[in-house]
Amino acid sequence: MEGLISDDGRFVESNSCPEPLSFGVMGKVFNISLDLLCDLAGYIRYFILFATWFSVAVMIAKSF
């Protein structure tokens, strides 16, 4: 968790994926790449930001 929050309390945006997960089963080592999940999270991020701003705009518009 270190490195995700800056000194001023904001989240740090890093555009790097974590290293592939490695695990061993019966003497064989398997690697799971997280690149596809990182790409998906990057695309979903824009949808969540848009949905949040749109929801706030609707709430403000309905308050008048």
Stockholm file with secondary structure:
# STOCKHOLM 1.0

chainA/1-64         MEGLISDDGRFVESNSCPEPLSFGVMGKVFNISLDLLCDLAGYIRYFILFATWFSVAVMIAKSF
#=GR chainA/1-64 SS CTTSBCTTSCBCCCCCCCCCEEEEETTEEEEECCHHHHHHHHHHHHHHHHHHHHHHHHHHHHTC
#=GC SS_cons        CTTSBCTTSCBCCCCCCCCCEEEEETTEEEEECCHHHHHHHHHHHHHHHHHHHHHHHHHHHHTC
//
